[in-house]
Amino acid sequence: MSWKVEVDGDTCIGSGMCAALMPEVFELEGVTATVVDGEVNPDEMVLDAADSCPAMAIEVTENGAVIGPRP
């Protein structure tokens, strides 16, 4: 099982919170964050990164269902 991670480049403000929490998953490329690999093993820190995004630009899905950011 894996999770799909996406960053909405139009919404991202480049705060770097995600890259600071999970540099193996997110990186800052120019003024926005990108995903190093869109498929990741389930990891609570990925959800924490999505929750911490001030622009709510990160989406984490499992089997097509959105699991992050959490409400």
Summary of the structure (lengths in Angstrom):
residues: 71
radius of gyration: 10.7
end to end distance: 22.9
largest distance: 31.5
contacts: 199
relative contact order: 0.30
helix: 20%
strand: 34%
